[in-house]
């Protein structure tokens, strides 16, 4: 039993180690891949520390014996606190756009970390059947932010609509991203979102779907007017047209192998009910790296354990 818990701890720390992000004890527990009791978890963690398989770096734990990770995390947490205040104001503004029903922070900022080059990533839920109208309005505004070098505060990368809230890809990456979302506007719609993605409990059984004290989405006369104008067949056709135009544009970028600021080939998957980064460009590569790292860390641990037994 304790061996399984130890492997779970190593797996959790290995995952976050890919981002050079050490964890607090409670964070390790809630991101474990199996449901365990706290007492058994504490025992397993202490054994791993005694075996030098896990290291306590400052107030955090890591598979790296590197105290600079602790300093990096503390600085990143402090920077994130500043950006989250800005993100809340931006979320209030974005929620005033037509058909926006929910706005949350995603990415590294949702995990309470930001470095000097951090973006503010947003996960947005729209009204059913109007995702592409909503997205087009939002991205038309984003083009203006380039004039003031504020585009990094408006990274609206992932959209779903109320008709299909379930995330199709079901893996440790998507489960972690869902569990760490920080809803800022639209409490009710995020309750529905979490209910639709209850599958994450299979991968993160100790985690709970937390809903931050999100505020209601912004209601204003021009939002209501525009939604009324497009609440017909013409609105349906326009939404479809925006989807086709956007998909065509992104397909061109992908075919030309254009890269984003992170050096990844630009790609997007477009559907009537979602707009998201192409999983093959980052997600699948990250998962493969994680699997490789797990094999290495387990092999190292088993080898070290055998040597210890032989010495005894």
TIKOL-327100 format. One record per residue: x negated, y, z of N, C-alpha, C in turn. Coordinates in steps of 0.2 Angstrom, whole numbers, plus 5000, padded with zeros to 4 digits. Atoms other than C-alpha are relative to their C-alpha. Example, Ala and Ser with C-alpha at 12.3 -4.5 7.8 and 13.67 -1.06 7.14 Angstrom:
% TIKOL-327100
499649945000493849785039499650065000;500449944999493249955036500450055003;
This chain:
% TIKOL-327100
499649945000500050005000499650065000;500449945000498750125005499550014994;500450005006497750084989500450044995;499649975004499250144979500050075001;500049934998499350304989499450044998;500649975002497550334986499950024993;500049995007497650314968500550064998;499549945001499150434968499750065001;500349944998498150564977499550024994;500549995005496750544965500250024993;499749985006497850554950500350075000;499849934999498650714956499550055000;500549965000497050794960499650014993;500350005006496350744943500450044995;499549965004497850814934499850085001;500149934999497550984942499350024999;500849995002495650974940499950024993;500049985007495950994922500050084999;499949935000496351174926499650035005;500449974995495051194939500450035006;499549974995496451214952500049955006;500050044994496151134969500750015003;499350004997497751094979500050005008;499950014993498351114997500349935001;499750074999498850955006500750004998;499350005001500650995005500150004992;499950005007500451024986499849934997;500150065003499650864983500649955001;499550044998501050774992500650014995;499449995004502450854982499949994992;500150025007501550814965499849934999;500150075001501250634969500449964995;499650035005501850514956500449945004;499650054996502650394970500250035006;499749984994503750424985499649975006;500450034994502750405001500250045006;499949974994502850445019499450045002;500649954998501850595026499549975004;500550034996500950485039499649964996;500450045004500350365026499650044995;500449955005499850505014499450035004;500649974996498850585028499449955001;500550054998497950425032499649994993;500450015007497550395013499650054998;500449955001496950565011499350015004;500650004995495750555026499549954998;500550055003495050395019499650024994;500349985007494750465002499450065002;500449954998493850615011499349965003;500650044997492750495021499649964995;500350045005492350395006499750054994;500249955004491850554997500350004993;499750005006493050524983500450064999;499649945000494050684988499650055004;500449954996493250844994500450065003;499649944998493950985005499550064999;500449945002493351144997500450065003;499749954997493851285009500749975003;499350024997495751265013500349954995;499750045006495951154997499749944999;500350065001495650984991499949994992;500150005008494850934974499649935000;500450065001493950784966499350034998;500649975001492550914963499750025007;500349974994491350954977499750074998;500249945003491351134971500450055004;499649954996491751274984500250064996;499849945004491851404970500749994998;499350015002493451324965500550035005;499549974995494251384982500050084999;500049935001493651564979500450024994;499749995006494251554961500850005001;499350014999495951494967500350065004;499749944996496151634980500050064996;499949945004495751764968500550004995;499450015004496951694956500750015003;499349994996498351684969500150085001;499949934999498051864973500250044994;499949975006498051924955500749984998;499350035002499651814952500550045004;499549974996500551904966500150074997;499949935003500252074957500449994994;499650015007500852004940500749985001;499450024998502351924948500550065001;499649944999503052094953500150034994;499849975006502852154936500449964996;499650055003503651994929500750015002;499349994998505152024939500450064997;499749945003505452194932500149994992;499950025007505152124914500649964999;499450055001506351984917500750035000;499449975000507652104922500250044994;499949965006507452204906500249954994;499950055005507352044895500749975001;499450024999508951984903500650044997;499549955002509852134896500149994992;499950015007509652064878500649964998;499550045002511051984869499949935000;500050074999511451804873499549975005;500550024995510051794886500449985006;499650034994510751684901499649995006;500550024994509151644911499350024998;500749995001507351704912499649985006;500450034994506051614922499250014997;500750005001504151634923499749924999;500350065001503151484916499350005000;500750005001501351434913499650005007;500450004994499951464925500350055005;499749954995500851614933500549975004;499550034996502251504939499749955005;500450044995500951404948499650045005;500349954995500451564957499250014999;500749995002498851584947499950044994;500149965005498151714936499350025000;500749975001496451764929500050074997;500049935003495951934922500350004993;499750005006496551884905500749964999;499450045000498151804910500650044997;499449975003499751824901500649995005;499450024996501551824908500449964995;499650055004502451674900500750005002;499350014998504251664900500449944996;499650055002505451524898500750025000;499449965000507151584892500649954998;499450045002508851504891500550054997;499549965004510151574879500749975000;499450035001511951554876500049954994;500050055005512451404866500150024993;499949985007512251424847499850074998;500349935002511451594848499350015002;500749994998509651554852499650044996;500549965005508951624836500250075000;499849935000509951784837499650035006;500349984994509351804855499250014999;500750005001507551764850499850054995;500149955005507551874835500050075003;500049944997508052024845499450015005;500650004995506751984859499350014996;500649995004505351964846499950064996;500049945003505852114837499750065005;500349954995505552214853499349985001;500750014999503952124856499550034995;500449975005503252184840499850085002;500149934997503352364848499550005005;500550004994502352304863499350004998;500650005002500852284852499750074999;500349935001500752474849499750035007;500249984993500452494868499549955003;500450064997499352334870500349975006;499650034994500752264882500249934998;499750075003501052104871499949955005;500250064996500251994884500549995006;499550004994501652044897500749974997;499450025003502951974885499949944995;500150075003502451794880500649965000;499450035000504151724876499949944996;500350055004503551554871500549944999;499650065000504951424875500750025001;499349985000506851444872500449935000;499550055001508251324875500750035001;499349974999510151354874500449965005;499650034995511551304886500349944997;499750065003512151174874499649945001;500550054999510551064876499550025004;500549984995509651094892499449955002;500550054999508750934893499450004996;500750005004506850934888499949934998;500150075003506550794876499449965002;500650034998504750764880500049985008;499950024993504750664897499349975002;500750034998502950654904499850055006;500349964994501850724918499950074999;500149935002501550884909500650045000;499349965000503350934906500350005006;499750004993503850874923499750055004;500449954996502550984931500250074998;499849935003503051134920500750015003;499349984998504951114924500050015008;500050004993504551084943499750075003;500349944998503551244944500350064997;499749945003504651364934500250045006;499849954995505051524944500650044997;499449965002506851574939500050075003;499949934998507051764940500650034999;499449985002508651794932500549944998;499650065002510151674930500049945005;500050064996510351564945500449944998;499550065002511851464939499749964994;500250045006511151424922499449965002;500650044999509551364930500249945005;499750064996510551254942500249944995;499850055006511251174926499449974997;500650025003509551164919499649945004;500350054995508851064934500449945000;499550065000510350954934499949964993;500150035007510050914915499349965000;500650035000508250874919499849965007;500150044993508450764935499549944998;500450065001507350634926499350025003;500649984997505850734933499949975007;500150044993506150644950499749944999;500350075001505550484942499350015000;500749995001503850564939499750045006;500249964994503850684954500549995006;499550024996504850594967500050045007;500049964994504250704982500150074999;499949935001504550864973500850015000;499349995000506250954974500150064995;499849945005507051074961500150065004;499949944996506751234969500350064996;499849945004507751384963499850065004;500249934996506951554968500650045000;499449965000508151684973500150054994;499949965007508551734955500650045001;499449955000509651884952500449994994;499650005006511051894940499750034994;500349975006510651924922500350074999;499849945001510852104917500650014995;499449995004512552154910500050084998;499949935002512752314900500450004994;499449995005513952384887499749984993;500350025006512752364872499949924999;500050075000512452184876500749964999;499450035001514252144877500350024993;499749985007514652244861499749954995;500350045005513352144851500249935000;499850064999513851984858500749994997;499350005003515652024853500050004992;500149995008515052074835499849944997;500250075003514251904832500349945003;499650064998515551794840500549984995;499650025005516151734824499649964995;500350045005515751634808499350034998;500649965002514551774803499449995005;500550014995513651754819499749935000;500350075001513451564816499550004994;500450005006512751594799499450045001;500649964999511551734805499549965004;500450044995510951624819499649944996;500350055004510551484806499550034996;500449975005509751604794499350025004;500649984996508551674808499649945002;500450064999508051494812499649984994;500350025006507651454794499450044999;500549955001506651614792499449995005;500650014995505651584808499649944999;500350075001505351404805499550004993;500450005006504651444787499450045001;500649964998503551584794499549965004;500450044996502851464807499649954996;500350065004502551324795499550034995;500549975004501551444784499350015004;500549994996500451484799499649935002;500250064999500251304803499649974994;500450035006499751254785499450034999;500649975001498451384785499549995006;500450014994497851324802499750065003;500149944996497951494810499949985007;500150014993497351494828500250065004;499849954995498051584843499450025004;500649974996496951674856499749955004;500350064996496651504865499649964995;500450045005495851434849500449944998;499650065002497351314846500450024993;499749995006498151294829500750025002;499449974999499751394829500649954997;499450045002501351284828500650015004;499450004996503151284833500549954997;499550055002504551164833500750045000;499449965000506251244828500649954999;499450045000507951174831500650045002;499549964998509651244833500150025007;499949994992509551224852499350015003;500749984997507651254855499550034995;500649985003506151344850499449995005;500550024996504551284857499349994997;500750015003502651264854500049924998;500150075003502251104844499649965005;500350044995501850974857499349974998;500650035002500450904846499450045000;500549955000499451064847499750005007;500349994993499151064866500249945004;499750054995500350944876499749934999;500350075001499750784868499349995001;500750014999497950824868499850015008;500149994992498050874887500249935003;499850074997498950704891499549954998;500550045002497650614881499450015005;500649984996496250704891500149975007;499850024993497150664907499949935001;500150075000497250484903499349975000;500750025000495450474899499650025007;500349984994494950564915500249965006;499850054995496050444925499649945000;500450075001495150294918499350025003;500749984997493450384923500050005008;500049994992493950434941500249935003;499850064996494750264945499449954999;500650045000493250174938499450025005;500549974995492050284948500249985007;499750014993493150254964499949925001;500150074999493150064961499349985001;500750025000491350054958499750025007;500249984994490950154973500249965006;499850054995492050044984499749945000;500350065000491249894978499350005003;500649994997489549964982500050005008;499949994993490150014999500149935004;499950074997490749835003499449965000;500650045000489149754997499550025005;500549984995488149865008500249985007;499750024993489249815023499949925001;
